[in-house]
Amino acid sequence: MHPAIPLLLQLQKADQEIAAFRAELDAAPKRIRELDSKLAGARAALASAKDALVQTVAGRKKTEFEVAEWRERVKKFKAQTAAVKTNEAYKALLHEIANGENEIAKLEDTQLDQMMAVEEAEKKVKAAEAVLRDADLSVAGDRKAIENHARESNRKMHAETAVREKLAAEIPEDVLDRYTRVAKRHHGVALAEVATEQCRGCGMRVLPHIFQEVLRADDHELHSCENCGRILYASRTLSYSSDPAGSAGAEQNGRAHNGAPVS
C-alpha cells in the first residue's frame, strides 16, 4: 500500500466535510430570501385585506349618501303635494314618492349586505394581522437560527480547512496533484475501496493482478481503476498497515491468492 493512502483518505474526508459546510453556507442566503418572501407575502396579504376593507366601507358610505339623497327627494315631493292644483300633478308627485321609497328600500337592502361585507372584511384584516404577527416571530426565529448555524458552519469549515492544509503538506506534490485531478472528475471522491476484484466507486471489475497488488501491504504504488480512474485501496490492507503480524498475514494471504503455497 502506498504510504500516502491513509493521508489521502483523511484528506478526502476533510474535503467532503469542507464541501458540506460550504454547501450549507451557500444555502443560507437562499433560505433567508425564502423567509423574507414569506414575510413579504404576509404583509401583502394584510395590505390587500385592508384595501378591500377600505373599498367596502367606501361602498357602504356611498350607499348611505344615496339613501339620504332619496329621502330628501321624497320629503320634497311630499311637501309639494299640498300646493298642487290638479289631479294630474298630484298623481305625478305620488308616483315620484312611490318610486323614491322603492329606491330607498332597495338601497337599504344593499346596506344590509354591505354591513355584512364590512364585518367580513374586518375579520379578514384581523386574521391577516395575526398571520403577519406570527410570521414576524417565526421569521425572526428562523433567521436567527440560520445565521447562527451559518456562523458555526463557517467556524467548522475554517477549522477543517486548517486540518486539510496540514494533511496536504504531508503528501507528496505529485500524489496530491493526482488526487486533485481525480477528485474534480468525481465530485470530490478520488479514492475508492476495492473488494472482491470490484471497484466500489464505479462498480466495475478490477483486473486480478491489480487487485492483488492493492492487497499487498508492501506494494508502494498508487493503483487506479481502469474504468473510473479513482485511486484504489483495500480496507484490509489499511487495517494491517499498523500491525506487523497483520501485515505479514496480509502478505502471506496475497501470495496464496497468487498461487504461491502458504507455509
Secondary structure as UniProt FT lines:
FT   TURN            3..4
FT   HELIX           5..80
FT   HELIX           81..83
FT   HELIX           87..169
FT   HELIX           173..185
FT   TURN            186..188
FT   STRAND          191..195
FT   TURN            196..197
FT   STRAND          198..199
FT   TURN            200..202
FT   HELIX           208..215
FT   TURN            217..218
FT   TURN            226..228
FT   STRAND          231..233
FT   HELIX           235..241
FT   HELIX           244..257
FT   TURN            258..259
//
